[in-house]
Amino acid sequence: MSEPVETYLHKAFEQRPDLKMLEEEARAAGARIQEYWSDYLPTVGAAGGYSMRGQEVAPSNNLYAGVLITWPIFSGFLTDHQVAESKREQDAARHMIEDLRQKVIYQVKRSYLAWHPSVERIHQAELTLEASRSELELAGKRYESGLGSILELTDAQRTFTEDGAAYVKAEADSAVAKAALDRDSGSGPKQP
């Protein structure tokens, strides 16, 4: 439990697949803006070829080459609208990223705050279990020496069993809380 919550937040921002997906969508929208913006510029193409015709002794050779320059003067404002639409998509993706980042902060902090006390509950359950173990041993010795009743021994055994179950429950609750923190921070089980 030595890592502060900021470490888990950093892991979440680096490793959460949903956040990575939105960041890639924003980058793709930026690339589409550049692509549509390039429609304002001219395009240049080149073509060339060679062919031979005829079956005579001196066949005719055809050689051709060409350059094609295209510059759209008016496209019905299509390029303007495509650039504007891509900018809106990029802005929407950025807002979604910010929204998700806020949700990640909330989820990680909530999970961290649930896990932190569960570790303390394990320590408390260990102390309680040790105390009830001592009480059970004492009740057993008192019963063997004739100073205690069977009810006292049975009650000590029941308390020890209940405290053992509480310890196991504290361990399980802590494991569940840690798994939730790992899930929320994107640092779940490592894949082989």
Secondary structure, DSSP 4 states (H G I P E B T S, - for coil): --S-HHHHHHHHHHH-HHHHHHHHHHHHHHHHHHHHHGGGS-EEEEEEEEEEE-SSSSPEEEEEEEEEEE--S--TTHHHHHHHHHHHHHHHHHHHHHHHHHHHHHHHHHHHHHHHHHHHHHHHHHHHHHHHHHHHHHHHHHHHTTSS-HHHHHHHHHHHHHHHHHHHHHHHHHHHHHHHHHHHHT--PPP-
